[in-house]
Amino acid sequence: MSLFSIDELKTLVEQSQAPCVSLFMPTYKAGSEVTQNPIRFKNLMRQAANQLEQYGLRPTEAQDFLKPAMDLDREEFWQQQDQGLAIFLAEGFLQYYSVPLDLNELVVANDRFHLKPLLSLMADDGKFFVLGLSQKQVRFFEGTRYGIREIELEGVPTNLDEALKYDPTAKDGQFRISTSKGGTNNSFQHAGSFHGQGSPDRDEQQKDVLQFLHLVDQGIHKYLHDQHAPLILAGVEPLLPLYQEANDYPYLVNEIIHTENMGVVKAQDLHKAAWNLAEPYYAQHKQQAIEHYHELAGTGKASTDLQEAVSAAYYGRVDQLFVAVGIQQWGNFDPQNNELQVHPQPEPGDEDLLNSAAVQTILNGGTVYAVEPGSVPDAAPLAAIFRY
């Protein structure tokens, strides 16, 4: 599965060739129920054709427009599905995602893509990294609560022998030693420093391994730059304290996934164990955000007002946004004049304003919590915490 990332989001947001069709549907992965996938797909394609005709296309134009998506309707395509399917279609543009989300059936044809059903896949709420370490193997993974994928590392030594050949000064003892941030019980570490010829009780093999881990840490820095997600180690227990010394990333989890042979481990086998370590971190952050919202409610620094929240999201004022999935609020917003129109039913040129607020918050560096409607503070469709 390709994880839905902010780069994917930007590509879809920047697609400006209207009309844009967004289609979402639940899918079956196996068994006799797989035959329901193409039936549901064809029904949604008919809805898309009707919406395109309402948009202004003639019936033959609507069919031609939808043909690239219809061409996906093959047996092998339906045999490679997850829990949900999202398709984005515009003139000369087709992108689709098989995702581990039980998506509701939805078709939206308007001037922009509808993205809110997928935002929980790429919001900061749930992202983590796994660094698989052994003296003979280095592997790196990016995951969310829904799935995990391996990242092919560049410029990182893949084993101890390679590292020592790569760095002929491996034994010069110029190491940095990291210390616990806020005490030894803290889940994350930060870097300290040490210079000299190595501590007296560190034998030569430990020196070599530590230097190897320094080179690994330097190599993955470009993948972790500007990230705030937990980094989890997978490997054998003795490597954890050594990597803590080499580590320069402040969100290293102070526990390890015990794995004897990193070379044969499958990504999906790491996912459950990694999420068990990452989930408490995010649960705590979400609860803190909810408490922070209630502290700020009534001060002008937090709001559930639709116009205020949508406007603030476009202008980069929203730091954290809770938004309800599964419901839509149709209308349009003119950022030039700061004018919002809300309609009970979608009208030509409308978009889901909850979707717009969430997308703009993420693009402006804020955090979005895409949650069930009852989980939004004050039982509102959205709730925003402002930067200023």
Secondary structure in CASP SS format (residue, H / E / C, confidence):
PFRMAT SS
TARGET T0000
AUTHOR 0000-0000-0000
METHOD secondary structure of the structure
MODEL  1
M C 1.00
S C 1.00
L C 1.00
F C 1.00
S C 1.00
I H 1.00
D H 1.00
E H 1.00
L H 1.00
K H 1.00
T H 1.00
L H 1.00
V H 1.00
E H 1.00
Q C 1.00
S C 1.00
Q C 1.00
A C 1.00
P C 1.00
C E 1.00
V E 1.00
S E 1.00
L E 1.00
F E 1.00
M E 1.00
P E 1.00
T C 1.00
Y C 1.00
K C 1.00
A C 1.00
G C 1.00
S H 1.00
E H 1.00
V H 1.00
T H 1.00
Q H 1.00
N H 1.00
P H 1.00
I H 1.00
R H 1.00
F H 1.00
K H 1.00
N H 1.00
L H 1.00
M H 1.00
R H 1.00
Q H 1.00
A H 1.00
A H 1.00
N H 1.00
Q H 1.00
L H 1.00
E H 1.00
Q H 1.00
Y H 1.00
G C 1.00
L C 1.00
R C 1.00
P H 1.00
T H 1.00
E H 1.00
A H 1.00
Q H 1.00
D H 1.00
F H 1.00
L H 1.00
K H 1.00
P H 1.00
A H 1.00
M H 1.00
D C 1.00
L C 1.00
D C 1.00
R C 1.00
E H 1.00
E H 1.00
F H 1.00
W H 1.00
Q C 1.00
Q C 1.00
Q C 1.00
D C 1.00
Q C 1.00
G E 1.00
L E 1.00
A E 1.00
I E 1.00
F E 1.00
L E 1.00
A E 1.00
E C 1.00
G C 1.00
F E 1.00
L E 1.00
Q E 1.00
Y E 1.00
Y E 1.00
S E 1.00
V E 1.00
P C 1.00
L C 1.00
D C 1.00
L C 1.00
N C 1.00
E C 1.00
L E 1.00
V E 1.00
V E 1.00
A E 1.00
N E 1.00
D C 1.00
R C 1.00
F C 1.00
H C 1.00
L C 1.00
K H 1.00
P H 1.00
L H 1.00
L H 1.00
S H 1.00
L H 1.00
M C 1.00
A C 1.00
D C 1.00
D C 1.00
G C 1.00
K C 1.00
F E 1.00
F E 1.00
V E 1.00
L E 1.00
G E 1.00
L E 1.00
S E 1.00
Q C 1.00
K C 1.00
Q E 1.00
V E 1.00
R E 1.00
F E 1.00
F E 1.00
E E 1.00
G E 1.00
T C 1.00
R C 1.00
Y C 1.00
G C 1.00
I E 1.00
R E 1.00
E E 1.00
I E 1.00
E C 1.00
L C 1.00
E C 1.00
G C 1.00
V C 1.00
P C 1.00
T C 1.00
N C 1.00
L H 1.00
D H 1.00
E H 1.00
A H 1.00
L H 1.00
K H 1.00
Y H 1.00
D C 1.00
P C 1.00
T C 1.00
A C 1.00
K C 1.00
D C 1.00
G C 1.00
Q C 1.00
F C 1.00
R C 1.00
I C 1.00
S E 1.00
T E 1.00
S E 1.00
K C 1.00
G C 1.00
G C 1.00
T C 1.00
N C 1.00
N C 1.00
S C 1.00
F C 1.00
Q E 1.00
H E 1.00
A E 1.00
G C 1.00
S C 1.00
F C 1.00
H C 1.00
G C 1.00
Q C 1.00
G C 1.00
S C 1.00
P C 1.00
D C 1.00
R C 1.00
D C 1.00
E H 1.00
Q H 1.00
Q H 1.00
K H 1.00
D H 1.00
V H 1.00
L H 1.00
Q H 1.00
F H 1.00
L H 1.00
H H 1.00
L H 1.00
V H 1.00
D H 1.00
Q H 1.00
G H 1.00
I H 1.00
H H 1.00
K H 1.00
Y H 1.00
L H 1.00
H C 1.00
D C 1.00
Q C 1.00
H C 1.00
A C 1.00
P C 1.00
L E 1.00
I E 1.00
L E 1.00
A E 1.00
G E 1.00
V C 1.00
E C 1.00
P C 1.00
L H 1.00
L H 1.00
P H 1.00
L H 1.00
Y H 1.00
Q H 1.00
E H 1.00
A H 1.00
N C 1.00
D C 1.00
Y C 1.00
P C 1.00
Y C 1.00
L E 1.00
V E 1.00
N E 1.00
E E 1.00
I E 1.00
I E 1.00
H E 1.00
T C 1.00
E C 1.00
N C 1.00
M H 1.00
G H 1.00
V H 1.00
V C 1.00
K C 1.00
A H 1.00
Q H 1.00
D H 1.00
L H 1.00
H H 1.00
K H 1.00
A H 1.00
A H 1.00
W H 1.00
N H 1.00
L H 1.00
A H 1.00
E H 1.00
P H 1.00
Y H 1.00
Y H 1.00
A H 1.00
Q H 1.00
H H 1.00
K H 1.00
Q H 1.00
Q H 1.00
A H 1.00
I H 1.00
E H 1.00
H H 1.00
Y H 1.00
H H 1.00
E H 1.00
L H 1.00
A C 1.00
G C 1.00
T C 1.00
G C 1.00
K C 1.00
A E 1.00
S E 1.00
T C 1.00
D C 1.00
L H 1.00
Q H 1.00
E H 1.00
A H 1.00
V H 1.00
S H 1.00
A H 1.00
A H 1.00
Y H 1.00
Y C 1.00
G C 1.00
R C 1.00
V E 1.00
D E 1.00
Q E 1.00
L E 1.00
F E 1.00
V E 1.00
A E 1.00
V C 1.00
G C 1.00
I C 1.00
Q C 1.00
Q C 1.00
W E 1.00
G E 1.00
N E 1.00
F E 1.00
D E 1.00
P C 1.00
Q C 1.00
N C 1.00
N C 1.00
E E 1.00
L E 1.00
Q E 1.00
V E 1.00
H C 1.00
P C 1.00
Q C 1.00
P C 1.00
E C 1.00
P C 1.00
G C 1.00
D C 1.00
E E 1.00
D E 1.00
L H 1.00
L H 1.00
N H 1.00
S H 1.00
A H 1.00
A H 1.00
V H 1.00
Q H 1.00
T H 1.00
I H 1.00
L H 1.00
N C 1.00
G C 1.00
G C 1.00
T E 1.00
V E 1.00
Y E 1.00
A E 1.00
V E 1.00
E C 1.00
P H 1.00
G H 1.00
S H 1.00
V C 1.00
P H 1.00
D H 1.00
A H 1.00
A C 1.00
P C 1.00
L E 1.00
A E 1.00
A E 1.00
I E 1.00
F E 1.00
R C 1.00
Y C 1.00
END
